[in-house]
Amino acid sequence: MVLVLSVGLYGTAQTKSELQKHYEQFYNQMRLQGDVDGVINALTHLNVLSPSKERMDTLAYIYANDNQHLQALNTIGIEKVDNDSDLAVQVKAISLKALNQPKRALEQFEVLYQRNPNPYLAYELADLKIIVGDNAGASTNIEYGIANAKDDMRYAFYERQQPYEVPLKAAFLHLKGLVQYNNDKENIDAAIAIIDEALAIDPNFNLASLSKQALTSGKEAPATEPKQ
């Protein structure tokens, strides 16, 4: 009986080893072919055969990079974990933001910023803080961003059918104009003046143009309202 069990366990181990080798080769081939679904399939099988936190983080990143944000979060969770890798925190932050969970996303972006402060993370923080109503916190991140954004740094926007990029400093100035309006809705001209600074840097900054139009319309609305 002992001999039979030993042979059975050896056979199982050999089969598992062969399967793992197969899926490792399959993973490499799918990467070469640029087949995202194939890569996801291979990593999922490898994680079943031999669970690995690093591999799970990679799988979640691939999901997020393919705009499968719910699947990414189902892979690694949404909780703030102190020993998470930078990659895991990045995936959680990006996916939570994409799924319209600004408070949870903000928590993850704060972790990234504490680990590696930079203007791009400052922009994400400022944008999310405006959404959740923390204008004072947003202002701190905006001032840091304006002071540290280099001329070659650009930020991508997707509100149009065709994505476009603008200088990062212009993007910060747009946010600064929004914060100015949130802090003093009676002084719309001050907010418009700041957004004009962003447009002076990049006249094709579509989102800033839309914000300026909205502010201008709000400024003119009382004068055009019908009398009661």
Sequence and secondary structure as in RCSB ss.txt:
>XXXX:A:sequence
MVLVLSVGLYGTAQTKSELQKHYEQFYNQMRLQGDVDGVINALTHLNVLSPSKERMDTLAYIYANDNQHLQALNT
IGIEKVDNDSDLAVQVKAISLKALNQPKRALEQFEVLYQRNPNPYLAYELADLKIIVGDNAGASTNIEYGIANAK
DDMRYAFYERQQPYEVPLKAAFLHLKGLVQYNNDKENIDAAIAIIDEALAIDPNFNLASLSKQALTSGKEAPATE
PKQ
>XXXX:A:secstr
 HHHHHHHHHHHHHHHHHHHHHHHHHHHHHHHHT HHHHHHHHHHHHHHS  HHHHHHHHHHHHHTT HHHHHHH
H SS  TT  HHHHHHHHHHHHHTT HHHHHHHHHHHHHHS  HHHHHHHHHHHHHHT HHHHHHHHHHHHHH  
TT EEEE SSSS EEEEHHHHHHHHHHHHHHHH TT HHHHHHHHHHHHHH TT HHHHHHHHHHHHHHHHHHHS
   
